[in-house]
């Protein structure tokens, strides 16, 4: 069954800083930062939350449908989707803007500093959920502010269950707006930093957020993840890798596992474990869309880690 993925499509310029940001930023001088990082490694990748989530869901043999906007320079991304067999019928082409672009610098501890140009993403509200047709599940991931608001409202109005995944877009919204998103959503997914910001802005504890949705998912990097439901809390272990190469897109890979698991009516522990596995597969590869395991390889790795098949 089709999963609708509302979010950004972007080009990522990814740079590697071999030092540590903490050693270059002076705590007592943060009010007047003037710092440069030498980045010997640089590359340009296909990215954006919607693009990354769809890519990972396709690896699982899911059926992703992207709802996003691209700019006048987005032709190569559309060609890539065609080659991957991912539908682009709900992607709107904005002729007078550039495709969204992220400039990401990663340090030796996998911390990241990102500058983001929204470009065509600012027109995401022009896309309408009705145009997607019949879908089983949706995710409202980081996108243009108006687009996120409209897509959440429309999913709720049309009875489409959806994951609210504010990500780096969370600071755009007030506490009142975030509470409204939570009340509309079926599920909420955030990382540990976003969870702190969410509770600070809304005044709700994680437990109180969980009471308003079917599940709240909090990812915690190398500490795994937590899934809060009305019935129980599930602690999801991290799947360790031999080498951490690049964290870019790990959260998106995790969310693809969620979409696949929810669409196939899996239990929460299996959903969490599969999502964790997808994140670990991604983190061992550069960029958000360069890992390419087969479905058989993913299933074999899952069985090796957890002792059963998903």
Secondary structure, DSSP 4 states (H G I P E B T S, - for coil): -EEEEES--EEEEEEE-SS-HHHHS-GGGGGG-------SEEEEEEE-HHHHHHHHHHHTT-EEEEEEEE-TT-HHHHHHHHHHT-B-TTEEE-TTSPPEEEEEEE-TTS-EEEEEE-GGGGGGGGS-GGGG-S-SEEEE-S--HHHHHHHHHHHHHHT--EEE--GGGGGGS-HHHHHHHHHH-SEEEEEHHHHHHHHHHH---HHHHHHTSSEEEEE-GGG-EEEE-SS-EEEEPP---S-----TTHHHHHHHHHHHHHHTT--HHHHHHHHHHHHHHHHTSSSSS-----HHHHHHHHHHHHSS--
